[in-house]
Amino acid sequence: MSDPVLQLLASLGLVPATASDVASCEAPSSEVMSSDQGRPASAHDAMPLTLDLERQQRCGFAEVIYGPGKSDEVLIRAAAGLVAAGQDVLATRLTDRQLDLLSRAWPEGHADATARTWRRMHGSPLPDRRLAPVAVVTAGTGDGPVAAEVRETLRWMRVPVRQVDDVGVAGPHRLVERLDVLVDCAAIVVVAGMEGALPSVVAGHVRCPVIGVPTSVGYGANFGGLSALLSMLNSCAANVTVVNIDAGFKGGFVAGLIATSGRRSESSDPASVTRDAS
């Protein structure tokens, strides 16, 4: 078994381990390819996976793996392709089984069961301390899983993260007591359910973009986060923008792009930046 990806899959019990069995299921090496290599020769390829390995050069960050709907083998092959290309790996919305498989395949990676994410960094995982931080603010503890996805996305982007939890509008003094954490941030991601008022309140205190992430936390008329989404979209604060319901990755990624805009103008490879470990 000369293919290292097949060896990895066999070690995880996802393909047969014996040489004779592997020969019957072994696929051509073109099954996992970059977007500039074209499609596999067979139109009925059992592994329809074409990684966009050029995305880091075009957009500043590598392709992110979205877990739902992926078989175990497709998930591992996607991660292996990014690892082999020397790119940082982030996978989101993972099941417990998917988290376990990735952690067994690359023990040096970082799994976050609350965020349902897994990441493996190429080179130093430390944040770039030259960047202004991004704050992640939650209205309540029920918003924690979505906020965790925001934080893990920012860490994958090597953006310094500040965390302010449980400062919803029902206790307005709590936010006022933490304003000093927010004043010098590049952006602020506010995660809130219920009526979704917190982003507007935060935005009235700061001079940076505020990205609202509505969550599905709330009672019946919350409509699975729709009420929070509409409240944020109708914010009177001019510096509020909004992403989709429970979209922690999207909120974190947009905030990370804001924070790293200067760095990306210098280099298309985030791993090439010298980082301050202090």
Order of alpha helices (4+ residues) and beta strands (2+ residues): alpha-alpha-beta-beta-alpha-beta-alpha-beta-alpha-beta-beta-beta-alpha-beta-alpha-beta-alpha-beta-alpha-beta-alpha-alpha
